[in-house]
């Protein structure tokens, strides 16, 4: 009577015993590795050297003249370029018109003068275009006409000339005109 039930449990029992044996073997290997590590440490003690280029919070002296230790990274904070470059450039905006150079031969001084002389269309003020991120602009594109898109593209090219914004506006103009 018990034979059919016992036969059904044998595969599970065998699998369990095999898993148990494998785990014991792994534990034995881990013990040997630990013993080997401790033996190597006793023969060759580790050096507590710190690379000369490495700086840690506890290494920074308290004499930072009022600056926060969290703000100290060894670099000056005057250059904001790397924070707006790279993959995050699509989701951020520039505060000034000369943060990112245009792809023309205009120098930054000429560029400041040119961007201050560019008339600001009402649409730019209405959308608060200067403070929009790329994602926010993308969300508003559906409600704009082709003329408004061309106005924004011309304004972008004349002022900040940000490639992702120009590409987005140009692609939207192309898609809208082909419909």
C-alpha positions as CSV (number, residue, x, y, z in Angstrom):
1,X,0.0,0.0,0.0
2,X,2.8,2.4,0.8
3,X,4.9,1.4,-2.2
4,X,3.1,3.7,-4.8
5,X,3.5,6.8,-2.5
6,X,7.1,5.9,-1.7
7,X,8.0,5.5,-5.4
8,X,6.5,8.9,-6.2
9,X,8.7,10.6,-3.5
10,X,12.0,9.0,-4.6
11,X,12.8,11.5,-7.4
12,X,12.4,14.4,-5.0
13,X,14.4,12.7,-2.3
14,X,17.2,11.9,-4.7
15,X,17.2,15.5,-6.0
16,X,17.3,16.8,-2.4
17,X,20.2,14.5,-1.5
18,X,22.1,15.5,-4.6
19,X,21.6,19.2,-3.8
20,X,22.7,18.6,-0.2
21,X,25.9,16.9,-1.4
22,X,26.7,19.7,-3.8
23,X,26.2,22.3,-1.1
24,X,28.5,20.4,1.3
25,X,31.1,20.2,-1.4
26,X,30.9,24.0,-2.0
27,X,31.2,24.6,1.7
28,X,34.4,22.5,1.8
29,X,35.9,24.4,-1.1
30,X,35.0,27.7,0.6
31,X,36.7,26.6,3.8
32,X,39.8,25.7,1.8
33,X,39.8,29.1,0.1
34,X,39.5,30.9,3.5
35,X,42.4,28.8,4.9
36,X,44.5,29.6,1.8
37,X,43.8,33.3,2.1
38,X,44.7,33.4,5.8
39,X,47.9,31.4,5.0
40,X,48.8,33.9,2.3
41,X,48.2,36.9,4.5
42,X,50.5,35.4,7.2
43,X,53.2,34.8,4.6
44,X,52.7,38.1,2.7
45,X,51.1,40.7,5.0
46,X,49.0,43.2,3.1
47,X,50.5,46.7,2.7
48,X,48.4,49.6,4.0
49,X,49.5,51.9,1.3
50,X,47.2,54.6,0.0
51,X,47.7,55.8,-3.6
52,X,48.9,59.4,-3.6
53,X,46.1,60.5,-6.0
54,X,43.3,59.2,-3.7
55,X,41.6,61.6,-1.3
56,X,39.0,60.6,1.2
57,X,36.8,62.7,3.4
58,X,38.7,61.8,6.6
59,X,41.9,63.0,4.9
60,X,40.6,66.5,4.2
61,X,41.8,68.9,6.9
62,X,39.3,71.1,8.8
63,X,41.0,74.3,7.6
64,X,38.9,74.7,4.4
65,X,38.2,78.3,5.4
66,X,34.4,77.8,5.9
67,X,33.9,75.6,2.8
68,X,31.9,72.4,3.2
69,X,33.9,69.2,3.0
70,X,31.1,67.7,0.9
71,X,31.7,70.4,-1.7
72,X,35.4,69.8,-2.0
73,X,36.2,67.6,-5.0
74,X,39.6,69.1,-5.9
75,X,38.2,71.0,-8.9
76,X,37.1,74.6,-9.2
77,X,33.4,75.2,-9.5
78,X,33.7,78.0,-12.1
79,X,33.3,75.7,-15.1
80,X,29.7,74.4,-15.4
81,X,30.3,72.8,-18.8
82,X,30.6,69.1,-17.8
83,X,27.3,69.2,-15.9
84,X,25.4,70.2,-19.1
85,X,27.3,68.0,-21.5
86,X,26.7,64.3,-22.2
87,X,23.6,62.3,-21.9
88,X,22.0,64.8,-19.4
89,X,22.2,67.7,-21.9
90,X,18.9,66.5,-23.3
91,X,17.1,67.1,-20.0
92,X,18.7,70.3,-18.9
93,X,18.9,73.9,-20.1
94,X,21.5,76.6,-20.2
95,X,21.3,79.7,-18.1
96,X,23.2,82.0,-20.5
97,X,23.2,82.2,-24.2
98,X,26.9,81.5,-24.6
99,X,27.1,78.2,-22.6
100,X,27.3,76.1,-25.7
101,X,29.0,77.5,-28.8
102,X,27.3,77.6,-32.1
103,X,28.6,75.5,-35.0
104,X,29.5,78.7,-36.9
105,X,32.7,80.7,-36.8
106,X,31.3,83.3,-34.4
107,X,33.4,84.0,-31.3
108,X,31.8,84.1,-27.9
109,X,32.0,87.9,-27.7
110,X,30.3,88.3,-31.0
111,X,27.8,85.7,-30.0
112,X,26.8,87.6,-26.8
113,X,26.3,90.7,-28.9
114,X,24.4,88.8,-31.5
115,X,22.1,87.0,-29.0
116,X,21.3,90.3,-27.2
117,X,20.4,91.9,-30.6
118,X,18.1,89.0,-31.6
119,X,14.5,90.1,-31.2
120,X,12.5,87.8,-28.9
121,X,9.3,86.6,-30.5
122,X,6.1,86.7,-28.3
123,X,5.9,82.9,-28.6
124,X,9.3,82.5,-26.9
125,X,8.1,84.5,-23.9
126,X,4.7,82.8,-24.0
127,X,6.2,79.3,-23.8
128,X,9.0,80.4,-21.5
129,X,11.2,78.7,-24.1
130,X,14.5,79.6,-22.5
131,X,13.7,77.5,-19.4
132,X,12.2,74.5,-21.1
133,X,14.0,71.2,-21.1
134,X,14.0,69.0,-24.2
135,X,11.3,66.7,-22.8
136,X,9.1,69.7,-21.9
137,X,9.5,71.1,-25.4
138,X,8.7,67.8,-26.9
139,X,5.4,67.6,-24.9
140,X,4.4,71.1,-26.2
141,X,5.2,70.5,-29.9
142,X,1.9,68.9,-30.8
143,X,0.0,72.2,-30.1
144,X,2.3,74.3,-32.2
145,X,1.8,75.2,-35.9
146,X,4.5,75.0,-38.6
147,X,5.0,78.8,-38.5
148,X,5.5,78.7,-34.7
149,X,7.9,75.8,-35.0
150,X,9.9,77.6,-37.6
151,X,9.9,80.7,-35.4
152,X,11.3,78.7,-32.5
153,X,13.9,77.0,-34.7
154,X,15.1,80.4,-36.1
155,X,15.3,81.7,-32.5
156,X,17.2,78.7,-31.3
157,X,19.7,78.9,-34.2
158,X,20.2,82.6,-33.6
159,X,20.7,82.3,-29.8
160,X,21.8,79.1,-28.1
161,X,22.1,76.8,-31.1
162,X,21.7,73.6,-29.0
163,X,21.8,70.7,-31.4
164,X,19.2,68.5,-29.7
165,X,16.7,71.3,-29.7
166,X,17.4,72.2,-33.3
167,X,17.1,68.5,-34.3
168,X,13.8,68.1,-32.5
169,X,12.3,71.2,-34.0
170,X,13.5,70.4,-37.5
171,X,12.2,66.9,-37.3
172,X,8.8,68.1,-36.1
173,X,8.6,70.7,-38.9
174,X,9.4,67.9,-41.4
175,X,6.8,65.6,-40.0
176,X,4.1,68.2,-39.8
177,X,4.7,69.4,-43.4
178,X,4.6,65.9,-44.9
179,X,1.2,65.2,-43.4
